[in-house]
Amino acid sequence: MRRYVKRDEWFIINPIMEGTMQARLGYLIMCGWIIGVCSLLGCADKPKAMPQPTSSQVKSDSDRFFDKMKQDEREQGKGMAPAH
């Protein structure tokens, strides 16, 4: 047999819904504090430092950059007519 919950048995919602305006405001402030503290504790970890790139990674990245730069210069040179 299914038992339905009476309105008086909502032990969490009942004081909020039937309380005074001050009680409702108190519950709202309390919930705000709880959410704020939980969010601050969740973000309390120190950020991890990014690993430094090795010299070979730096060299390969710079080589790729200069190759791309040379290619761009060649492409721009083809589009422009030589000045006399």
C-alpha positions in Angstrom: 0.0 0.0 0.0 1.4 3.4 -1.0 1.7 6.0 1.8 1.4 9.6 0.8 3.4 12.2 2.6 1.4 14.7 4.5 2.2 18.4 4.3 3.3 18.5 8.0 5.8 15.7 7.4 8.0 17.8 5.1 10.5 18.5 7.8 12.8 20.5 5.7 10.3 22.5 3.5 7.7 23.0 6.1 9.5 25.5 8.3 10.5 27.5 5.3 7.1 27.6 3.8 5.1 28.3 6.9 7.7 30.3 8.9 7.8 34.0 9.3 9.6 36.3 6.8 12.6 36.5 9.1 12.8 32.7 9.3 12.7 32.5 5.5 15.4 35.1 5.3 17.5 33.2 7.8 17.2 30.0 5.9 18.2 31.8 2.7 21.2 33.4 4.3 22.3 30.1 5.8 22.0 28.3 2.4 24.0 31.1 0.8 26.8 30.7 3.4 26.9 26.9 2.9 27.1 27.2 -0.8 29.8 29.9 -0.6 31.9 27.9 1.9 31.6 24.8 -0.2 32.6 26.6 -3.4 35.6 28.2 -1.7 36.8 24.9 -0.3 36.4 23.3 -3.7 38.7 25.9 -5.3 41.3 25.9 -2.5 43.8 23.7 -4.4 46.9 25.4 -5.6 47.1 25.6 -9.4 49.7 23.1 -10.8 52.6 24.7 -12.6 53.0 24.0 -16.3 56.0 21.8 -17.1 58.8 23.8 -18.8 59.4 22.8 -22.4 62.7 21.0 -23.2 65.3 22.7 -25.4 64.5 20.2 -28.2 60.8 21.3 -28.1 61.7 24.9 -28.2 64.1 24.3 -31.1 61.5 22.4 -33.1 58.8 25.1 -32.4 61.2 27.9 -33.5 62.2 25.9 -36.7 58.5 25.5 -37.6 57.9 29.2 -37.0 60.7 30.3 -39.2 59.8 27.9 -42.0 56.2 29.2 -41.9 57.5 32.8 -41.9 59.8 32.1 -45.0 56.8 30.5 -46.8 54.7 33.6 -46.1 57.4 35.9 -47.4 57.7 33.8 -50.6 53.9 33.9 -51.1 53.8 37.7 -50.6 56.7 38.1 -53.0 54.9 36.3 -55.7 51.9 38.6 -55.5 53.8 41.8 -55.6 55.4 43.2 -58.8 59.0 44.3 -58.6 59.5 48.0 -58.2 61.7 49.8 -60.8 
